[in-house]
Amino acid sequence: MSDRHADDTSATKAQKKKVRRAASTATAETKVAKVFPVKDNVWATIEMFCDPPEVVAASIPRSLIALQDAVATFREKMPA
């Protein structure tokens, strides 16, 4: 293995660690939003129980705000 390849691997591991840390912080600070790495991407979702199911439509605007907040937190914590 060349030194360059070894450096790339350690840089990738360090980057993945930063991604996991930023995603964890965004998830912890936003509550219903979940931010997590999937392969070479980062996904953000909303997770909540709605009872009765009809309340889903009413919760969409707040859910979108929570999702935007989670993404903003992730971006803030993820160094460029």
mmJSON file of the N, C-alpha and C atoms, coordinates in Angstrom:
{"data_MODEL":{"atom_site":{
"group_PDB":["ATOM","ATOM","ATOM","ATOM","ATOM","ATOM","ATOM","ATOM","ATOM","ATOM","ATOM","ATOM","ATOM","ATOM","ATOM","ATOM","ATOM","ATOM","ATOM","ATOM","ATOM","ATOM","ATOM","ATOM","ATOM","ATOM","ATOM","ATOM","ATOM","ATOM","ATOM","ATOM","ATOM","ATOM","ATOM","ATOM","ATOM","ATOM","ATOM","ATOM","ATOM","ATOM","ATOM","ATOM","ATOM","ATOM","ATOM","ATOM","ATOM","ATOM","ATOM","ATOM","ATOM","ATOM","ATOM","ATOM","ATOM","ATOM","ATOM","ATOM","ATOM","ATOM","ATOM","ATOM","ATOM","ATOM","ATOM","ATOM","ATOM","ATOM","ATOM","ATOM","ATOM","ATOM","ATOM","ATOM","ATOM","ATOM","ATOM","ATOM","ATOM","ATOM","ATOM","ATOM","ATOM","ATOM","ATOM","ATOM","ATOM","ATOM","ATOM","ATOM","ATOM","ATOM","ATOM","ATOM","ATOM","ATOM","ATOM","ATOM","ATOM","ATOM","ATOM","ATOM","ATOM","ATOM","ATOM","ATOM","ATOM","ATOM","ATOM","ATOM","ATOM","ATOM","ATOM","ATOM","ATOM","ATOM","ATOM","ATOM","ATOM","ATOM","ATOM","ATOM","ATOM","ATOM","ATOM","ATOM","ATOM","ATOM","ATOM","ATOM","ATOM","ATOM","ATOM","ATOM","ATOM","ATOM","ATOM","ATOM","ATOM","ATOM","ATOM","ATOM","ATOM","ATOM","ATOM","ATOM","ATOM","ATOM","ATOM","ATOM","ATOM","ATOM","ATOM","ATOM","ATOM","ATOM","ATOM","ATOM","ATOM","ATOM","ATOM","ATOM","ATOM","ATOM","ATOM","ATOM","ATOM","ATOM","ATOM","ATOM","ATOM","ATOM","ATOM","ATOM","ATOM","ATOM","ATOM","ATOM","ATOM","ATOM","ATOM","ATOM","ATOM","ATOM","ATOM","ATOM","ATOM","ATOM","ATOM","ATOM","ATOM","ATOM","ATOM","ATOM","ATOM","ATOM","ATOM","ATOM","ATOM","ATOM","ATOM","ATOM","ATOM","ATOM","ATOM","ATOM","ATOM","ATOM","ATOM","ATOM","ATOM","ATOM","ATOM","ATOM","ATOM","ATOM","ATOM","ATOM","ATOM","ATOM","ATOM","ATOM","ATOM","ATOM","ATOM","ATOM","ATOM","ATOM","ATOM","ATOM","ATOM","ATOM","ATOM","ATOM","ATOM","ATOM","ATOM","ATOM"],
"id":[1,2,3,4,5,6,7,8,9,10,11,12,13,14,15,16,17,18,19,20,21,22,23,24,25,26,27,28,29,30,31,32,33,34,35,36,37,38,39,40,41,42,43,44,45,46,47,48,49,50,51,52,53,54,55,56,57,58,59,60,61,62,63,64,65,66,67,68,69,70,71,72,73,74,75,76,77,78,79,80,81,82,83,84,85,86,87,88,89,90,91,92,93,94,95,96,97,98,99,100,101,102,103,104,105,106,107,108,109,110,111,112,113,114,115,116,117,118,119,120,121,122,123,124,125,126,127,128,129,130,131,132,133,134,135,136,137,138,139,140,141,142,143,144,145,146,147,148,149,150,151,152,153,154,155,156,157,158,159,160,161,162,163,164,165,166,167,168,169,170,171,172,173,174,175,176,177,178,179,180,181,182,183,184,185,186,187,188,189,190,191,192,193,194,195,196,197,198,199,200,201,202,203,204,205,206,207,208,209,210,211,212,213,214,215,216,217,218,219,220,221,222,223,224,225,226,227,228,229,230,231,232,233,234,235,236,237,238,239,240],
"type_symbol":["N","C","C","N","C","C","N","C","C","N","C","C","N","C","C","N","C","C","N","C","C","N","C","C","N","C","C","N","C","C","N","C","C","N","C","C","N","C","C","N","C","C","N","C","C","N","C","C","N","C","C","N","C","C","N","C","C","N","C","C","N","C","C","N","C","C","N","C","C","N","C","C","N","C","C","N","C","C","N","C","C","N","C","C","N","C","C","N","C","C","N","C","C","N","C","C","N","C","C","N","C","C","N","C","C","N","C","C","N","C","C","N","C","C","N","C","C","N","C","C","N","C","C","N","C","C","N","C","C","N","C","C","N","C","C","N","C","C","N","C","C","N","C","C","N","C","C","N","C","C","N","C","C","N","C","C","N","C","C","N","C","C","N","C","C","N","C","C","N","C","C","N","C","C","N","C","C","N","C","C","N","C","C","N","C","C","N","C","C","N","C","C","N","C","C","N","C","C","N","C","C","N","C","C","N","C","C","N","C","C","N","C","C","N","C","C","N","C","C","N","C","C","N","C","C","N","C","C","N","C","C","N","C","C","N","C","C","N","C","C"],
"label_atom_id":["N","CA","C","N","CA","C","N","CA","C","N","CA","C","N","CA","C","N","CA","C","N","CA","C","N","CA","C","N","CA","C","N","CA","C","N","CA","C","N","CA","C","N","CA","C","N","CA","C","N","CA","C","N","CA","C","N","CA","C","N","CA","C","N","CA","C","N","CA","C","N","CA","C","N","CA","C","N","CA","C","N","CA","C","N","CA","C","N","CA","C","N","CA","C","N","CA","C","N","CA","C","N","CA","C","N","CA","C","N","CA","C","N","CA","C","N","CA","C","N","CA","C","N","CA","C","N","CA","C","N","CA","C","N","CA","C","N","CA","C","N","CA","C","N","CA","C","N","CA","C","N","CA","C","N","CA","C","N","CA","C","N","CA","C","N","CA","C","N","CA","C","N","CA","C","N","CA","C","N","CA","C","N","CA","C","N","CA","C","N","CA","C","N","CA","C","N","CA","C","N","CA","C","N","CA","C","N","CA","C","N","CA","C","N","CA","C","N","CA","C","N","CA","C","N","CA","C","N","CA","C","N","CA","C","N","CA","C","N","CA","C","N","CA","C","N","CA","C","N","CA","C","N","CA","C","N","CA","C","N","CA","C","N","CA","C","N","CA","C","N","CA","C","N","CA","C","N","CA","C"],
"label_alt_id":[null,null,null,null,null,null,null,null,null,null,null,null,null,null,null,null,null,null,null,null,null,null,null,null,null,null,null,null,null,null,null,null,null,null,null,null,null,null,null,null,null,null,null,null,null,null,null,null,null,null,null,null,null,null,null,null,null,null,null,null,null,null,null,null,null,null,null,null,null,null,null,null,null,null,null,null,null,null,null,null,null,null,null,null,null,null,null,null,null,null,null,null,null,null,null,null,null,null,null,null,null,null,null,null,null,null,null,null,null,null,null,null,null,null,null,null,null,null,null,null,null,null,null,null,null,null,null,null,null,null,null,null,null,null,null,null,null,null,null,null,null,null,null,null,null,null,null,null,null,null,null,null,null,null,null,null,null,null,null,null,null,null,null,null,null,null,null,null,null,null,null,null,null,null,null,null,null,null,null,null,null,null,null,null,null,null,null,null,null,null,null,null,null,null,null,null,null,null,null,null,null,null,null,null,null,null,null,null,null,null,null,null,null,null,null,null,null,null,null,null,null,null,null,null,null,null,null,null,null,null,null,null,null,null,null,null,null,null,null,null],
"label_comp_id":["MET","MET","MET","SER","SER","SER","ASP","ASP","ASP","ARG","ARG","ARG","HIS","HIS","HIS","ALA","ALA","ALA","ASP","ASP","ASP","ASP","ASP","ASP","THR","THR","THR","SER","SER","SER","ALA","ALA","ALA","THR","THR","THR","LYS","LYS","LYS","ALA","ALA","ALA","GLN","GLN","GLN","LYS","LYS","LYS","LYS","LYS","LYS","LYS","LYS","LYS","VAL","VAL","VAL","ARG","ARG","ARG","ARG","ARG","ARG","ALA","ALA","ALA","ALA","ALA","ALA","SER","SER","SER","THR","THR","THR","ALA","ALA","ALA","THR","THR","THR","ALA","ALA","ALA","GLU","GLU","GLU","THR","THR","THR","LYS","LYS","LYS","VAL","VAL","VAL","ALA","ALA","ALA","LYS","LYS","LYS","VAL","VAL","VAL","PHE","PHE","PHE","PRO","PRO","PRO","VAL","VAL","VAL","LYS","LYS","LYS","ASP","ASP","ASP","ASN","ASN","ASN","VAL","VAL","VAL","TRP","TRP","TRP","ALA","ALA","ALA","THR","THR","THR","ILE","ILE","ILE","GLU","GLU","GLU","MET","MET","MET","PHE","PHE","PHE","CYS","CYS","CYS","ASP","ASP","ASP","PRO","PRO","PRO","PRO","PRO","PRO","GLU","GLU","GLU","VAL","VAL","VAL","VAL","VAL","VAL","ALA","ALA","ALA","ALA","ALA","ALA","SER","SER","SER","ILE","ILE","ILE","PRO","PRO","PRO","ARG","ARG","ARG","SER","SER","SER","LEU","LEU","LEU","ILE","ILE","ILE","ALA","ALA","ALA","LEU","LEU","LEU","GLN","GLN","GLN","ASP","ASP","ASP","ALA","ALA","ALA","VAL","VAL","VAL","ALA","ALA","ALA","THR","THR","THR","PHE","PHE","PHE","ARG","ARG","ARG","GLU","GLU","GLU","LYS","LYS","LYS","MET","MET","MET","PRO","PRO","PRO","ALA","ALA","ALA"],
"label_asym_id":["A","A","A","A","A","A","A","A","A","A","A","A","A","A","A","A","A","A","A","A","A","A","A","A","A","A","A","A","A","A","A","A","A","A","A","A","A","A","A","A","A","A","A","A","A","A","A","A","A","A","A","A","A","A","A","A","A","A","A","A","A","A","A","A","A","A","A","A","A","A","A","A","A","A","A","A","A","A","A","A","A","A","A","A","A","A","A","A","A","A","A","A","A","A","A","A","A","A","A","A","A","A","A","A","A","A","A","A","A","A","A","A","A","A","A","A","A","A","A","A","A","A","A","A","A","A","A","A","A","A","A","A","A","A","A","A","A","A","A","A","A","A","A","A","A","A","A","A","A","A","A","A","A","A","A","A","A","A","A","A","A","A","A","A","A","A","A","A","A","A","A","A","A","A","A","A","A","A","A","A","A","A","A","A","A","A","A","A","A","A","A","A","A","A","A","A","A","A","A","A","A","A","A","A","A","A","A","A","A","A","A","A","A","A","A","A","A","A","A","A","A","A","A","A","A","A","A","A","A","A","A","A","A","A","A","A","A","A","A","A"],
"label_entity_id":["1","1","1","1","1","1","1","1","1","1","1","1","1","1","1","1","1","1","1","1","1","1","1","1","1","1","1","1","1","1","1","1","1","1","1","1","1","1","1","1","1","1","1","1","1","1","1","1","1","1","1","1","1","1","1","1","1","1","1","1","1","1","1","1","1","1","1","1","1","1","1","1","1","1","1","1","1","1","1","1","1","1","1","1","1","1","1","1","1","1","1","1","1","1","1","1","1","1","1","1","1","1","1","1","1","1","1","1","1","1","1","1","1","1","1","1","1","1","1","1","1","1","1","1","1","1","1","1","1","1","1","1","1","1","1","1","1","1","1","1","1","1","1","1","1","1","1","1","1","1","1","1","1","1","1","1","1","1","1","1","1","1","1","1","1","1","1","1","1","1","1","1","1","1","1","1","1","1","1","1","1","1","1","1","1","1","1","1","1","1","1","1","1","1","1","1","1","1","1","1","1","1","1","1","1","1","1","1","1","1","1","1","1","1","1","1","1","1","1","1","1","1","1","1","1","1","1","1","1","1","1","1","1","1","1","1","1","1","1","1"],
"label_seq_id":[1,1,1,2,2,2,3,3,3,4,4,4,5,5,5,6,6,6,7,7,7,8,8,8,9,9,9,10,10,10,11,11,11,12,12,12,13,13,13,14,14,14,15,15,15,16,16,16,17,17,17,18,18,18,19,19,19,20,20,20,21,21,21,22,22,22,23,23,23,24,24,24,25,25,25,26,26,26,27,27,27,28,28,28,29,29,29,30,30,30,31,31,31,32,32,32,33,33,33,34,34,34,35,35,35,36,36,36,37,37,37,38,38,38,39,39,39,40,40,40,41,41,41,42,42,42,43,43,43,44,44,44,45,45,45,46,46,46,47,47,47,48,48,48,49,49,49,50,50,50,51,51,51,52,52,52,53,53,53,54,54,54,55,55,55,56,56,56,57,57,57,58,58,58,59,59,59,60,60,60,61,61,61,62,62,62,63,63,63,64,64,64,65,65,65,66,66,66,67,67,67,68,68,68,69,69,69,70,70,70,71,71,71,72,72,72,73,73,73,74,74,74,75,75,75,76,76,76,77,77,77,78,78,78,79,79,79,80,80,80],
"pdbx_PDB_ins_code":[null,null,null,null,null,null,null,null,null,null,null,null,null,null,null,null,null,null,null,null,null,null,null,null,null,null,null,null,null,null,null,null,null,null,null,null,null,null,null,null,null,null,null,null,null,null,null,null,null,null,null,null,null,null,null,null,null,null,null,null,null,null,null,null,null,null,null,null,null,null,null,null,null,null,null,null,null,null,null,null,null,null,null,null,null,null,null,null,null,null,null,null,null,null,null,null,null,null,null,null,null,null,null,null,null,null,null,null,null,null,null,null,null,null,null,null,null,null,null,null,null,null,null,null,null,null,null,null,null,null,null,null,null,null,null,null,null,null,null,null,null,null,null,null,null,null,null,null,null,null,null,null,null,null,null,null,null,null,null,null,null,null,null,null,null,null,null,null,null,null,null,null,null,null,null,null,null,null,null,null,null,null,null,null,null,null,null,null,null,null,null,null,null,null,null,null,null,null,null,null,null,null,null,null,null,null,null,null,null,null,null,null,null,null,null,null,null,null,null,null,null,null,null,null,null,null,null,null,null,null,null,null,null,null,null,null,null,null,null,null],
"Cartn_x":[0.856,0.0,0.893,0.611,1.402,1.043,1.963,1.708,0.516,0.387,-0.744,-2.073,-2.168,-3.4,-3.692,-2.661,-2.849,-3.367,-2.833,-3.303,-4.762,-5.137,-6.519,-7.456,-7.034,-7.866,-8.061,-6.988,-7.13,-7.931,-7.781,-8.581,-10.055,-10.331,-11.713,-12.305,-11.542,-12.016,-12.277,-11.391,-11.576,-12.803,-13.004,-14.17,-15.46,-15.47,-16.661,-16.975,-15.941,-16.142,-16.776,-16.31,-16.892,-18.348,-18.645,-20.026,-20.912,-20.454,-21.258,-21.488,-20.462,-20.585,-21.565,-21.461,-22.369,-23.802,-23.978,-25.315,-25.912,-25.103,-25.572,-25.999,-25.218,-25.562,-26.865,-27.001,-28.224,-29.441,-29.306,-30.407,-30.76,-29.76,-29.999,-30.657,-30.269,-30.783,-32.155,-32.573,-33.823,-34.956,-34.668,-35.637,-36.352,-37.354,-38.097,-37.335,-36.348,-35.543,-34.4,-34.155,-33.058,-32.123,-30.85,-29.843,-28.828,-28.545,-27.644,-26.953,-25.704,-24.986,-25.485,-25.559,-25.893,-24.881,-23.958,-22.851,-22.141,-22.089,-21.393,-22.338,-23.523,-24.519,-24.953,-25.695,-26.308,-27.791,-28.606,-30.054,-30.617,-31.747,-32.47,-33.942,-34.529,-35.925,-36.637,-37.956,-38.774,-39.381,-39.294,-39.886,-40.802,-42.06,-43.01,-44.217,-44.906,-46.151,-47.302,-48.254,-49.419,-50.684,-51.425,-52.669,-53.71,-54.72,-55.096,-54.271,-54.238,-53.432,-53.77,-54.947,-55.35,-54.501,-53.806,-52.987,-51.701,-51.398,-50.178,-50.17,-51.245,-51.296,-51.047,-51.608,-51.424,-49.985,-49.264,-47.905,-46.839,-47.215,-46.223,-45.461,-46.117,-45.339,-44.294,-44.676,-43.703,-42.616,-42.985,-41.993,-40.946,-41.389,-40.448,-39.506,-40.034,-39.186,-38.15,-38.579,-37.648,-36.58,-36.982,-36.034,-35.021,-35.498,-34.597,-33.638,-34.142,-33.287,-32.213,-32.588,-31.624,-30.539,-30.931,-29.954,-29.031,-29.579,-28.759,-27.766,-28.219,-27.321,-26.225,-26.583,-25.566,-24.534,-24.993,-24.062,-23.185,-23.742,-22.969,-21.875,-22.194,-21.241,-20.256,-20.57,-19.711,-18.767,-17.478,-16.519,-16.389,-16.187,-16.074,-14.8],
"Cartn_y":[-1.186,0.0,1.236,2.186,3.4,4.319,5.23,6.192,7.076,7.425,8.274,7.578,6.281,5.538,5.436,5.233,5.156,6.488,7.602,8.919,9.13,8.699,8.824,8.037,6.847,6.002,6.64,7.155,7.777,9.069,9.803,11.019,10.658,9.579,9.138,8.725,7.995,7.586,8.801,9.777,10.993,11.759,11.83,12.524,11.817,10.488,9.736,9.946,10.038,10.29,11.665,12.666,14.01,14.002,13.259,13.161,12.531,11.418,10.751,11.669,12.4,13.31,14.447,15.038,16.126,15.615,14.418,13.833,13.547,13.033,12.738,14.011,15.062,16.34,16.894,16.861,17.367,16.576,15.269,14.424,14.738,14.875,15.133,16.491,17.477,18.834,19.063,18.245,18.504,17.587,16.491,15.512,14.713,15.217,14.38,14.153,14.996,14.807,13.847,12.954,12.001,12.216,12.439,12.666,11.533,10.861,9.718,9.476,8.972,8.659,7.354,7.344,6.154,6.101,5.166,5.06,6.406,7.022,8.303,9.496,9.324,10.39,10.578,11.633,11.87,12.072,11.339,11.429,12.106,12.761,13.369,12.994,12.566,12.144,12.713,12.582,12.912,11.615,11.395,10.2,10.622,10.223,10.513,9.597,9.423,8.667,9.661,9.389,10.263,9.445,9.873,9.186,10.231,10.325,9.514,9.909,9.049,9.313,10.627,11.137,12.389,13.592,13.496,14.62,14.775,13.802,13.884,15.152,15.421,16.602,17.888,17.975,19.175,19.311,18.204,18.255,18.498,18.481,18.624,19.954,21.101,22.35,22.357,21.908,21.86,20.828,19.735,18.702,19.243,20.015,20.594,21.584,22.344,23.274,22.497,21.419,20.587,19.988,19.555,18.99,20.04,21.237,22.331,22.67,22.691,22.96,21.893,20.632,19.536,19.645,19.947,20.095,21.28,22.374,23.542,23.209,22.486,22.085,21.181,20.212,19.326,20.133,21.027,21.835,22.714,23.241,24.079,23.26,22.033,21.186,20.477,20.421,19.715,20.704,20.61,21.551,21.344,22.439,22.391,21.723],
"Cartn_z":[0.0,0.0,0.0,-0.881,-0.945,0.216,0.534,1.609,1.286,-0.005,-0.407,-0.129,-0.473,-0.236,1.259,2.062,3.517,4.049,3.542,3.969,3.582,2.363,1.911,2.821,3.221,4.075,5.439,6.04,7.353,7.265,6.158,5.973,5.833,5.11,4.951,6.287,7.086,8.41,9.288,9.238,10.032,9.565,8.256,7.707,8.125,8.043,8.447,9.921,10.742,12.173,12.387,11.636,11.727,11.292,10.225,9.735,10.803,11.389,12.427,13.623,14.016,15.163,14.859,13.676,13.284,13.171,12.612,12.478,13.851,14.747,16.105,16.833,16.679,17.31,16.734,15.418,14.783,15.245,15.363,15.818,17.27,18.11,19.535,19.769,18.985,19.207,18.601,17.658,16.95,17.388,18.033,18.562,17.492,16.821,15.866,14.567,14.278,13.066,13.37,12.436,12.553,11.372,11.66,10.626,10.745,9.617,9.693,8.353,8.423,7.192,6.575,5.237,4.456,3.315,3.406,2.443,2.364,1.191,1.041,1.068,1.625,1.718,3.16,3.391,4.694,4.462,5.2,5.085,6.32,6.134,7.258,7.111,8.205,8.203,9.424,9.412,10.577,11.079,12.382,12.976,14.116,14.012,15.086,14.943,16.048,16.05,15.981,15.131,14.992,15.253,16.246,16.579,16.922,16.149,14.995,13.774,12.77,11.569,10.868,11.077,10.419,10.858,11.971,12.424,11.62,10.772,9.96,9.115,8.414,7.545,8.33,9.514,10.332,10.838,10.94,11.478,10.403,9.142,8.07,8.135,8.309,8.364,9.486,10.681,11.786,11.514,10.866,10.536,9.562,8.585,7.626,8.299,9.251,10.009,10.814,11.467,12.239,11.332,10.151,9.202,8.754,8.467,8.084,9.228,10.444,11.605,11.768,11.583,11.704,10.642,9.412,8.335,8.622,9.109,9.441,10.556,11.565,12.653,12.13,11.295,10.712,9.944,9.109,8.298,9.165,10.248,11.176,11.867,12.232,12.957,12.045,10.764,9.802,9.167,9.523,8.939,7.422,6.73,5.257,4.795],
"occupancy":[1.0,1.0,1.0,1.0,1.0,1.0,1.0,1.0,1.0,1.0,1.0,1.0,1.0,1.0,1.0,1.0,1.0,1.0,1.0,1.0,1.0,1.0,1.0,1.0,1.0,1.0,1.0,1.0,1.0,1.0,1.0,1.0,1.0,1.0,1.0,1.0,1.0,1.0,1.0,1.0,1.0,1.0,1.0,1.0,1.0,1.0,1.0,1.0,1.0,1.0,1.0,1.0,1.0,1.0,1.0,1.0,1.0,1.0,1.0,1.0,1.0,1.0,1.0,1.0,1.0,1.0,1.0,1.0,1.0,1.0,1.0,1.0,1.0,1.0,1.0,1.0,1.0,1.0,1.0,1.0,1.0,1.0,1.0,1.0,1.0,1.0,1.0,1.0,1.0,1.0,1.0,1.0,1.0,1.0,1.0,1.0,1.0,1.0,1.0,1.0,1.0,1.0,1.0,1.0,1.0,1.0,1.0,1.0,1.0,1.0,1.0,1.0,1.0,1.0,1.0,1.0,1.0,1.0,1.0,1.0,1.0,1.0,1.0,1.0,1.0,1.0,1.0,1.0,1.0,1.0,1.0,1.0,1.0,1.0,1.0,1.0,1.0,1.0,1.0,1.0,1.0,1.0,1.0,1.0,1.0,1.0,1.0,1.0,1.0,1.0,1.0,1.0,1.0,1.0,1.0,1.0,1.0,1.0,1.0,1.0,1.0,1.0,1.0,1.0,1.0,1.0,1.0,1.0,1.0,1.0,1.0,1.0,1.0,1.0,1.0,1.0,1.0,1.0,1.0,1.0,1.0,1.0,1.0,1.0,1.0,1.0,1.0,1.0,1.0,1.0,1.0,1.0,1.0,1.0,1.0,1.0,1.0,1.0,1.0,1.0,1.0,1.0,1.0,1.0,1.0,1.0,1.0,1.0,1.0,1.0,1.0,1.0,1.0,1.0,1.0,1.0,1.0,1.0,1.0,1.0,1.0,1.0,1.0,1.0,1.0,1.0,1.0,1.0,1.0,1.0,1.0,1.0,1.0,1.0,1.0,1.0,1.0,1.0,1.0,1.0],
"B_iso_or_equiv":[0.0,0.0,0.0,0.0,0.0,0.0,0.0,0.0,0.0,0.0,0.0,0.0,0.0,0.0,0.0,0.0,0.0,0.0,0.0,0.0,0.0,0.0,0.0,0.0,0.0,0.0,0.0,0.0,0.0,0.0,0.0,0.0,0.0,0.0,0.0,0.0,0.0,0.0,0.0,0.0,0.0,0.0,0.0,0.0,0.0,0.0,0.0,0.0,0.0,0.0,0.0,0.0,0.0,0.0,0.0,0.0,0.0,0.0,0.0,0.0,0.0,0.0,0.0,0.0,0.0,0.0,0.0,0.0,0.0,0.0,0.0,0.0,0.0,0.0,0.0,0.0,0.0,0.0,0.0,0.0,0.0,0.0,0.0,0.0,0.0,0.0,0.0,0.0,0.0,0.0,0.0,0.0,0.0,0.0,0.0,0.0,0.0,0.0,0.0,0.0,0.0,0.0,0.0,0.0,0.0,0.0,0.0,0.0,0.0,0.0,0.0,0.0,0.0,0.0,0.0,0.0,0.0,0.0,0.0,0.0,0.0,0.0,0.0,0.0,0.0,0.0,0.0,0.0,0.0,0.0,0.0,0.0,0.0,0.0,0.0,0.0,0.0,0.0,0.0,0.0,0.0,0.0,0.0,0.0,0.0,0.0,0.0,0.0,0.0,0.0,0.0,0.0,0.0,0.0,0.0,0.0,0.0,0.0,0.0,0.0,0.0,0.0,0.0,0.0,0.0,0.0,0.0,0.0,0.0,0.0,0.0,0.0,0.0,0.0,0.0,0.0,0.0,0.0,0.0,0.0,0.0,0.0,0.0,0.0,0.0,0.0,0.0,0.0,0.0,0.0,0.0,0.0,0.0,0.0,0.0,0.0,0.0,0.0,0.0,0.0,0.0,0.0,0.0,0.0,0.0,0.0,0.0,0.0,0.0,0.0,0.0,0.0,0.0,0.0,0.0,0.0,0.0,0.0,0.0,0.0,0.0,0.0,0.0,0.0,0.0,0.0,0.0,0.0,0.0,0.0,0.0,0.0,0.0,0.0,0.0,0.0,0.0,0.0,0.0,0.0],
"pdbx_formal_charge":[null,null,null,null,null,null,null,null,null,null,null,null,null,null,null,null,null,null,null,null,null,null,null,null,null,null,null,null,null,null,null,null,null,null,null,null,null,null,null,null,null,null,null,null,null,null,null,null,null,null,null,null,null,null,null,null,null,null,null,null,null,null,null,null,null,null,null,null,null,null,null,null,null,null,null,null,null,null,null,null,null,null,null,null,null,null,null,null,null,null,null,null,null,null,null,null,null,null,null,null,null,null,null,null,null,null,null,null,null,null,null,null,null,null,null,null,null,null,null,null,null,null,null,null,null,null,null,null,null,null,null,null,null,null,null,null,null,null,null,null,null,null,null,null,null,null,null,null,null,null,null,null,null,null,null,null,null,null,null,null,null,null,null,null,null,null,null,null,null,null,null,null,null,null,null,null,null,null,null,null,null,null,null,null,null,null,null,null,null,null,null,null,null,null,null,null,null,null,null,null,null,null,null,null,null,null,null,null,null,null,null,null,null,null,null,null,null,null,null,null,null,null,null,null,null,null,null,null,null,null,null,null,null,null,null,null,null,null,null,null],
"auth_seq_id":[1,1,1,2,2,2,3,3,3,4,4,4,5,5,5,6,6,6,7,7,7,8,8,8,9,9,9,10,10,10,11,11,11,12,12,12,13,13,13,14,14,14,15,15,15,16,16,16,17,17,17,18,18,18,19,19,19,20,20,20,21,21,21,22,22,22,23,23,23,24,24,24,25,25,25,26,26,26,27,27,27,28,28,28,29,29,29,30,30,30,31,31,31,32,32,32,33,33,33,34,34,34,35,35,35,36,36,36,37,37,37,38,38,38,39,39,39,40,40,40,41,41,41,42,42,42,43,43,43,44,44,44,45,45,45,46,46,46,47,47,47,48,48,48,49,49,49,50,50,50,51,51,51,52,52,52,53,53,53,54,54,54,55,55,55,56,56,56,57,57,57,58,58,58,59,59,59,60,60,60,61,61,61,62,62,62,63,63,63,64,64,64,65,65,65,66,66,66,67,67,67,68,68,68,69,69,69,70,70,70,71,71,71,72,72,72,73,73,73,74,74,74,75,75,75,76,76,76,77,77,77,78,78,78,79,79,79,80,80,80],
"auth_comp_id":["MET","MET","MET","SER","SER","SER","ASP","ASP","ASP","ARG","ARG","ARG","HIS","HIS","HIS","ALA","ALA","ALA","ASP","ASP","ASP","ASP","ASP","ASP","THR","THR","THR","SER","SER","SER","ALA","ALA","ALA","THR","THR","THR","LYS","LYS","LYS","ALA","ALA","ALA","GLN","GLN","GLN","LYS","LYS","LYS","LYS","LYS","LYS","LYS","LYS","LYS","VAL","VAL","VAL","ARG","ARG","ARG","ARG","ARG","ARG","ALA","ALA","ALA","ALA","ALA","ALA","SER","SER","SER","THR","THR","THR","ALA","ALA","ALA","THR","THR","THR","ALA","ALA","ALA","GLU","GLU","GLU","THR","THR","THR","LYS","LYS","LYS","VAL","VAL","VAL","ALA","ALA","ALA","LYS","LYS","LYS","VAL","VAL","VAL","PHE","PHE","PHE","PRO","PRO","PRO","VAL","VAL","VAL","LYS","LYS","LYS","ASP","ASP","ASP","ASN","ASN","ASN","VAL","VAL","VAL","TRP","TRP","TRP","ALA","ALA","ALA","THR","THR","THR","ILE","ILE","ILE","GLU","GLU","GLU","MET","MET","MET","PHE","PHE","PHE","CYS","CYS","CYS","ASP","ASP","ASP","PRO","PRO","PRO","PRO","PRO","PRO","GLU","GLU","GLU","VAL","VAL","VAL","VAL","VAL","VAL","ALA","ALA","ALA","ALA","ALA","ALA","SER","SER","SER","ILE","ILE","ILE","PRO","PRO","PRO","ARG","ARG","ARG","SER","SER","SER","LEU","LEU","LEU","ILE","ILE","ILE","ALA","ALA","ALA","LEU","LEU","LEU","GLN","GLN","GLN","ASP","ASP","ASP","ALA","ALA","ALA","VAL","VAL","VAL","ALA","ALA","ALA","THR","THR","THR","PHE","PHE","PHE","ARG","ARG","ARG","GLU","GLU","GLU","LYS","LYS","LYS","MET","MET","MET","PRO","PRO","PRO","ALA","ALA","ALA"],
"auth_asym_id":["A","A","A","A","A","A","A","A","A","A","A","A","A","A","A","A","A","A","A","A","A","A","A","A","A","A","A","A","A","A","A","A","A","A","A","A","A","A","A","A","A","A","A","A","A","A","A","A","A","A","A","A","A","A","A","A","A","A","A","A","A","A","A","A","A","A","A","A","A","A","A","A","A","A","A","A","A","A","A","A","A","A","A","A","A","A","A","A","A","A","A","A","A","A","A","A","A","A","A","A","A","A","A","A","A","A","A","A","A","A","A","A","A","A","A","A","A","A","A","A","A","A","A","A","A","A","A","A","A","A","A","A","A","A","A","A","A","A","A","A","A","A","A","A","A","A","A","A","A","A","A","A","A","A","A","A","A","A","A","A","A","A","A","A","A","A","A","A","A","A","A","A","A","A","A","A","A","A","A","A","A","A","A","A","A","A","A","A","A","A","A","A","A","A","A","A","A","A","A","A","A","A","A","A","A","A","A","A","A","A","A","A","A","A","A","A","A","A","A","A","A","A","A","A","A","A","A","A","A","A","A","A","A","A","A","A","A","A","A","A"],
"auth_atom_id":["N","CA","C","N","CA","C","N","CA","C","N","CA","C","N","CA","C","N","CA","C","N","CA","C","N","CA","C","N","CA","C","N","CA","C","N","CA","C","N","CA","C","N","CA","C","N","CA","C","N","CA","C","N","CA","C","N","CA","C","N","CA","C","N","CA","C","N","CA","C","N","CA","C","N","CA","C","N","CA","C","N","CA","C","N","CA","C","N","CA","C","N","CA","C","N","CA","C","N","CA","C","N","CA","C","N","CA","C","N","CA","C","N","CA","C","N","CA","C","N","CA","C","N","CA","C","N","CA","C","N","CA","C","N","CA","C","N","CA","C","N","CA","C","N","CA","C","N","CA","C","N","CA","C","N","CA","C","N","CA","C","N","CA","C","N","CA","C","N","CA","C","N","CA","C","N","CA","C","N","CA","C","N","CA","C","N","CA","C","N","CA","C","N","CA","C","N","CA","C","N","CA","C","N","CA","C","N","CA","C","N","CA","C","N","CA","C","N","CA","C","N","CA","C","N","CA","C","N","CA","C","N","CA","C","N","CA","C","N","CA","C","N","CA","C","N","CA","C","N","CA","C","N","CA","C","N","CA","C","N","CA","C","N","CA","C","N","CA","C","N","CA","C","N","CA","C","N","CA","C"],
"pdbx_PDB_model_num":[1,1,1,1,1,1,1,1,1,1,1,1,1,1,1,1,1,1,1,1,1,1,1,1,1,1,1,1,1,1,1,1,1,1,1,1,1,1,1,1,1,1,1,1,1,1,1,1,1,1,1,1,1,1,1,1,1,1,1,1,1,1,1,1,1,1,1,1,1,1,1,1,1,1,1,1,1,1,1,1,1,1,1,1,1,1,1,1,1,1,1,1,1,1,1,1,1,1,1,1,1,1,1,1,1,1,1,1,1,1,1,1,1,1,1,1,1,1,1,1,1,1,1,1,1,1,1,1,1,1,1,1,1,1,1,1,1,1,1,1,1,1,1,1,1,1,1,1,1,1,1,1,1,1,1,1,1,1,1,1,1,1,1,1,1,1,1,1,1,1,1,1,1,1,1,1,1,1,1,1,1,1,1,1,1,1,1,1,1,1,1,1,1,1,1,1,1,1,1,1,1,1,1,1,1,1,1,1,1,1,1,1,1,1,1,1,1,1,1,1,1,1,1,1,1,1,1,1,1,1,1,1,1,1,1,1,1,1,1,1]
}}}
